[in-house]
Amino acid sequence: MPIAMITGATSGFGRAAARRFAAAGWSLILTGRRSERLEALKQELGDSVEVLTLTLDVRDAEAVARAVETLPDELGQVTCLVNNAGLALAPQPAQEVDLADWHTMIDTNITGLVNVTHALLPRLIATGAGASIINIGSVAGSWPYPGGHVYGATKAFVEQFGYNLRCDLKGTGVRVTDIAPGMAETEFTLVRTKGDQAASDALYRGTTPLQAEDIAEQIFHVATLPDHININRLEVMPTRQTWSPFTIDRD
Ligand SMILES: NC(=O)c1ccc[n+]([C@@H]2O[C@H](COP(=O)([O-])OP(=O)(O)OC[C@H]3O[C@@H](n4cnc5c(N)ncnc54)[C@H](OP(=O)(O)O)[C@@H]3O)[C@@H](O)[C@H]2O)c1
């Protein structure tokens, strides 16, 4: 059976992707910091497929390397890495943000993603044809918006890192895709507002955001394409979300 390793499987896209891959019989390596949620997911999925849970902070390079080095033999030949763990903080303007929040986004969305990718690359290359790295970027990586500051910049990194990886992985069979979602209803806004459920509810009220399952379906689709197809970037928005015009400061 093919094997998927999914970071940030305790919530949102990651958890929905775990369910989608499990439904197709894939073996799973699921990571996140909240072990009780990982355990619950293992209870839910573990009867039908093999599930290994790793309580892991992606920012901890040593812990990530150790966990990947010590994968059990039967789960060592990873087919698909879903680099999903990530977060936005500080929706306020840049000039009002705590520096610590910028560092947390950089450490998680950039350093964490790089840590996991570096650890997994030898295993993915050993798998060869059909292997893939699916990075979860964001429309924020391409399209600026007020309050996007460092979050958008981290997702621009994710996009460019993926393209550059593709150059180096030429000939290995390993594919790299940046899936860039628009607005999706997960715990993302609750995290961004540091637990403000009312603000999160207000953002999604009266419209039709993407659901975690919508993105999980795209992740699974990309992972199961024929070996010779590489989708470089897949930008997915709700039909009811579009762009704003440029804004102009006037006297
Ligand atoms: N929802 C959106 O509108 C949206 C749009 C575009 C892109 N995205 C991106 O999609 C990805 C998933 O977000 P989501 O919407 O599914 O949000 P979510 O429901 O908050 O899930 C985020 C996941 O990331 C994990 N995570 C965060 N920091 C981590 C760390 N230091 N180490 C390990 N795991 C960590 C969390 O697990 P633990 O807390 O258990 O560690 C959780 O499982 C993120 O990269 C996000 O930037 C989201």
PDBQT file of the ligand as one rigid body, heavy atoms in Angstrom, charges set to zero:
ROOT
HETATM    1  N1  LIG A 301      -7.989  27.726   6.262  1.00  0.00    +0.000 N 
HETATM    2  C1  LIG A 301      -7.589  28.576   5.346  1.00  0.00    +0.000 C 
HETATM    3  O1  LIG A 301      -8.320  29.527   4.985  1.00  0.00    +0.000 OA
HETATM    4  C2  LIG A 301      -6.264  28.380   4.663  1.00  0.00    +0.000 A 
HETATM    5  C3  LIG A 301      -6.081  28.982   3.411  1.00  0.00    +0.000 A 
HETATM    6  C4  LIG A 301      -4.869  28.822   2.762  1.00  0.00    +0.000 A 
HETATM    7  C5  LIG A 301      -3.882  28.049   3.326  1.00  0.00    +0.000 A 
HETATM    8  N2  LIG A 301      -4.069  27.472   4.547  1.00  0.00    +0.000 N 
HETATM    9  C6  LIG A 301      -2.952  26.661   5.076  1.00  0.00    +0.000 C 
HETATM   10  O2  LIG A 301      -3.420  25.338   5.251  1.00  0.00    +0.000 OA
HETATM   11  C7  LIG A 301      -2.634  24.661   6.234  1.00  0.00    +0.000 C 
HETATM   12  C8  LIG A 301      -3.568  23.955   7.198  1.00  0.00    +0.000 C 
HETATM   13  O3  LIG A 301      -4.361  24.922   7.855  1.00  0.00    +0.000 OA
HETATM   14  P1  LIG A 301      -5.868  24.663   8.296  1.00  0.00    +0.000 P 
HETATM   15  O4  LIG A 301      -6.701  25.672   7.603  1.00  0.00    +0.000 OA
HETATM   16  O5  LIG A 301      -6.217  23.232   8.161  1.00  0.00    +0.000 OA
HETATM   17  O6  LIG A 301      -5.766  25.150   9.843  1.00  0.00    +0.000 OA
HETATM   18  P2  LIG A 301      -5.944  24.371  11.208  1.00  0.00    +0.000 P 
HETATM   19  O7  LIG A 301      -7.281  23.721  11.260  1.00  0.00    +0.000 OA
HETATM   20  O8  LIG A 301      -5.602  25.368  12.266  1.00  0.00    +0.000 OA
HETATM   21  O9  LIG A 301      -4.811  23.232  11.159  1.00  0.00    +0.000 OA
HETATM   22  C9  LIG A 301      -3.450  23.551  11.251  1.00  0.00    +0.000 C 
HETATM   23  C10 LIG A 301      -2.640  22.299  11.558  1.00  0.00    +0.000 C 
HETATM   24  O10 LIG A 301      -1.244  22.663  11.623  1.00  0.00    +0.000 OA
HETATM   25  C11 LIG A 301      -0.678  22.062  12.770  1.00  0.00    +0.000 C 
HETATM   26  N3  LIG A 301       0.438  22.846  13.282  1.00  0.00    +0.000 N 
HETATM   27  C12 LIG A 301       0.490  24.178  13.520  1.00  0.00    +0.000 A 
HETATM   28  N4  LIG A 301       1.686  24.512  14.039  1.00  0.00    +0.000 NA
HETATM   29  C13 LIG A 301       2.412  23.357  14.137  1.00  0.00    +0.000 A 
HETATM   30  C14 LIG A 301       3.703  23.038  14.598  1.00  0.00    +0.000 A 
HETATM   31  N5  LIG A 301       4.542  23.972  15.085  1.00  0.00    +0.000 N 
HETATM   32  N6  LIG A 301       4.122  21.750  14.544  1.00  0.00    +0.000 NA
HETATM   33  C15 LIG A 301       3.303  20.806  14.063  1.00  0.00    +0.000 A 
HETATM   34  N7  LIG A 301       2.057  21.033  13.610  1.00  0.00    +0.000 NA
HETATM   35  C16 LIG A 301       1.620  22.298  13.650  1.00  0.00    +0.000 A 
HETATM   36  C17 LIG A 301      -1.820  21.993  13.783  1.00  0.00    +0.000 C 
HETATM   37  O11 LIG A 301      -1.600  20.930  14.688  1.00  0.00    +0.000 OA
HETATM   38  P3  LIG A 301      -1.226  21.088  16.240  1.00  0.00    +0.000 P 
HETATM   39  O12 LIG A 301      -1.803  22.392  16.713  1.00  0.00    +0.000 OA
HETATM   40  O13 LIG A 301      -1.836  19.881  16.883  1.00  0.00    +0.000 OA
HETATM   41  O14 LIG A 301       0.261  21.059  16.256  1.00  0.00    +0.000 OA
HETATM   42  C18 LIG A 301      -3.014  21.661  12.886  1.00  0.00    +0.000 C 
HETATM   43  O15 LIG A 301      -3.116  20.272  12.722  1.00  0.00    +0.000 OA
HETATM   44  C19 LIG A 301      -1.747  25.741   6.853  1.00  0.00    +0.000 C 
HETATM   45  O16 LIG A 301      -0.448  25.637   6.285  1.00  0.00    +0.000 OA
HETATM   46  C20 LIG A 301      -2.415  27.040   6.451  1.00  0.00    +0.000 C 
HETATM   47  O17 LIG A 301      -1.509  28.103   6.380  1.00  0.00    +0.000 OA
HETATM   48  C21 LIG A 301      -5.239  27.610   5.221  1.00  0.00    +0.000 A 
ENDROOT
TORSDOF 0
